[in-house]
Amino acid sequence: MKSWDVIVIGGGIIGLSLAIELDKRGLRIVIIDKSEPGREASWAAGGMLADFPRELPPPLRDLAPASARLYPEFVHELEDESRLKIDLRQEGTLLFASEAGFPREPLPRPLSDLEPGLAADHLSHLTALLLPERSVDPRDLIAAAVAAAKHRGIDFSSGDHVLAVEIASGRAAGVRTNKTQFAAPIVVNCAGAWAGQISPHPFPTHPVKGQMLSVVMPQKEFLRHTIRTPDVYLIPRSDGRLVIGATQEEAGFDKQTVPATIQKLRQLALHAAPGLADARILEAWAGLRPGTPDALPILGPTSTPGYFVATGHFRDGILLAPITARVMVQLITGQSPDFDLAAFDAKRFHS
Ligand SMILES: Cc1cc2nc3c(=O)[nH]c(=O)nc-3n(C[C@H](O)[C@H](O)[C@H](O)COP(=O)(O)OP(=O)(O)OC[C@H]3O[C@@H](n4cnc5c(N)ncnc54)[C@H](O)[C@@H]3O)c2cc1C
């Protein structure tokens, strides 16, 4: 049986970026995915790199901005190694917030100048903030990460469903899939919303369904900023698409889109930007965010030596991928991580 140094379960953005970082340390890696890598939450995401602390749970208020700072380099490296282009936009986000106590900073220019396509009247009861956030096209990112991983010689086993982590002499020894077995002294569970289904550790992850759609903007730069309101968000892509999202539903592992829900999202987008009335719908889809009981990721060692977990990134997994890869590599290679990860400890759910 061929063996590896590390088995990464799950080829979403978390597993892919971790595998690439581990490969840089000279470790031999295999990524095992139950279907094609990068076709689940990471493919479905909007790609906002939303690191504004007020919108984040307190334990993520250091990690998220640190990850956002890593993004230009992260994208640059993936582009370089994959020879694929990734749409990383730097135009910023216009955040419209309803909560009292949001910082009130005047916009640098009138809203009608910044985004003439927005319905200023409809949004006038909200506090508007211009944030220096980036956004990325997650499908570009995933395609580049898969290509970069392959280019580096990382092995992939697709269509292989991991059922259990194998334990020998009290330590991780590999995994058993629906087809075969893989041996390695280190196993990392990056299986997203499904992470809790792999024995022996039933991590309390659950899927949180998000439905979204994309339309063709009337002109390429009809909107330039990401727009976030309490009801809906709008993310322009550089090729003229506009992504509109997203619902948050407890619907088990169902990924069907519901036409009435997609129409509702479209209506909410029209209230914010009436010029989209005739915009053609390109696509509607749904994905499953990896949720946890306290809405925080699960990062670090498990109670089985050699078995690690990196999942539960919920609404922020695209943003958190580079920093997750960094701290997980530090943990796996026995270094102390750059951040205090106590809030993300897998053992916090043991009663
Ligand atoms: C609608 C929507 C909008 C979002 N918008 C944003 C956003 O704007 N910004 C942001 O930062 N984040 C966003 N997210 C969240 C983000 O997509 C996730 O947090 C992130 O993609 C999680 O990555 P992952 O690699 O953990 O999971 P996934 O991408 O789901 O990957 C998990 C992988 O594990 C594989 N797998 C599962 N079980 C097994 C098994 N037993 N054996 C083998 N393989 C297995 C799956 O096939 C899959 O490929 C959004 C998510 C959704 C759904």
The ligand as a Tripos MOL2 file, in Angstrom:
@<TRIPOS>MOLECULE
LIG
   53    58     1     0     0
SMALL
NO_CHARGES

@<TRIPOS>ATOM
      1 C1        -24.0670   30.5110   -0.3240 C.3       1 LIG1
      2 C2        -22.7550   30.6590    0.3840 C.ar      1 LIG1
      3 C3        -22.1090   31.8960    0.3960 C.ar      1 LIG1
      4 C4        -20.8790   32.0280    1.0550 C.ar      1 LIG1
      5 N1        -20.2280   33.2270    0.9810 N.ar      1 LIG1
      6 C5        -19.0030   33.3610    1.5600 C.ar      1 LIG1
      7 C6        -18.2820   34.5630    1.4450 C.ar      1 LIG1
      8 O1        -18.7440   35.5230    0.8090 O.2       1 LIG1
      9 N2        -17.0540   34.6460    2.0380 N.ar      1 LIG1
     10 C7        -16.5080   33.5940    2.7430 C.ar      1 LIG1
     11 O2        -15.4010   33.7410    3.2720 O.2       1 LIG1
     12 N3        -17.1730   32.4200    2.8540 N.ar      1 LIG1
     13 C8        -18.4070   32.2830    2.2900 C.ar      1 LIG1
     14 N4        -19.0940   31.1190    2.4130 N.ar      1 LIG1
     15 C9        -18.5680   30.0830    3.2950 C.3       1 LIG1
     16 C10       -17.5120   29.2420    2.6150 C.3       1 LIG1
     17 O3        -17.9850   28.8170    1.3680 O.3       1 LIG1
     18 C11       -17.1760   28.0270    3.4900 C.3       1 LIG1
     19 O4        -16.9180   28.3920    4.8230 O.3       1 LIG1
     20 C12       -15.9410   27.3160    2.9350 C.3       1 LIG1
     21 O5        -16.0890   27.0830    1.5550 O.3       1 LIG1
     22 C13       -15.7030   26.0190    3.6600 C.3       1 LIG1
     23 O6        -14.6780   25.3420    2.9920 O.3       1 LIG1
     24 P1        -14.3910   23.8170    3.2930 P.3       1 LIG1
     25 O7        -13.2220   23.4360    2.4800 O.co2     1 LIG1
     26 O8        -14.3430   23.6160    4.7740 O.co2     1 LIG1
     27 O9        -15.7360   23.0650    2.8480 O.3       1 LIG1
     28 P2        -16.2220   22.5590    1.4160 P.3       1 LIG1
     29 O10       -15.8980   23.5200    0.3450 O.co2     1 LIG1
     30 O11       -17.6530   22.1470    1.5880 O.co2     1 LIG1
     31 O12       -15.3250   21.2970    1.1640 O.3       1 LIG1
     32 C14       -15.4620   20.1140    1.8950 C.3       1 LIG1
     33 C15       -15.0290   18.9950    0.9730 C.3       1 LIG1
     34 O13       -15.0180   17.7890    1.7260 O.3       1 LIG1
     35 C16       -15.4960   16.7420    0.9090 C.3       1 LIG1
     36 N5        -15.9880   15.6960    1.8050 N.ar      1 LIG1
     37 C17       -16.9980   15.7820    2.6940 C.ar      1 LIG1
     38 N6        -17.1410   14.6060    3.3540 N.ar      1 LIG1
     39 C18       -16.2020   13.7740    2.8750 C.ar      1 LIG1
     40 C19       -15.8430   12.4340    3.1720 C.ar      1 LIG1
     41 N7        -16.4810   11.7180    4.1060 N.pl3     1 LIG1
     42 N8        -14.8460   11.8630    2.4570 N.ar      1 LIG1
     43 C20       -14.1660   12.5710    1.5070 C.ar      1 LIG1
     44 N9        -14.4720   13.8580    1.2100 N.ar      1 LIG1
     45 C21       -15.4600   14.4490    1.8920 C.ar      1 LIG1
     46 C22       -16.5900   17.4170    0.0750 C.3       1 LIG1
     47 O14       -16.8760   16.6860   -1.1100 O.3       1 LIG1
     48 C23       -15.9770   18.7710   -0.1880 C.3       1 LIG1
     49 O15       -15.2650   18.8120   -1.4030 O.3       1 LIG1
     50 C24       -20.3140   30.9380    1.7360 C.ar      1 LIG1
     51 C25       -20.9460   29.6880    1.6960 C.ar      1 LIG1
     52 C26       -22.1490   29.5460    1.0230 C.ar      1 LIG1
     53 C27       -22.8010   28.2030    0.9630 C.3       1 LIG1
@<TRIPOS>BOND
     1     1     2 1
     2     2     3 ar
     3     2    52 ar
     4     3     4 ar
     5     4     5 ar
     6     4    50 ar
     7     5     6 ar
     8     6     7 ar
     9     6    13 1
    10     7     8 2
    11     7     9 ar
    12     9    10 ar
    13    10    11 2
    14    10    12 ar
    15    12    13 ar
    16    13    14 ar
    17    14    15 1
    18    14    50 ar
    19    15    16 1
    20    16    17 1
    21    16    18 1
    22    18    19 1
    23    18    20 1
    24    20    21 1
    25    20    22 1
    26    22    23 1
    27    23    24 1
    28    24    25 2
    29    24    26 1
    30    24    27 1
    31    27    28 1
    32    28    29 2
    33    28    30 1
    34    28    31 1
    35    31    32 1
    36    32    33 1
    37    33    34 1
    38    33    48 1
    39    34    35 1
    40    35    36 1
    41    35    46 1
    42    36    37 ar
    43    36    45 ar
    44    37    38 ar
    45    38    39 ar
    46    39    40 ar
    47    39    45 ar
    48    40    41 1
    49    40    42 ar
    50    42    43 ar
    51    43    44 ar
    52    44    45 ar
    53    46    47 1
    54    46    48 1
    55    48    49 1
    56    50    51 ar
    57    51    52 ar
    58    52    53 1
@<TRIPOS>SUBSTRUCTURE
     1 LIG1         1 GROUP 0 **** ****
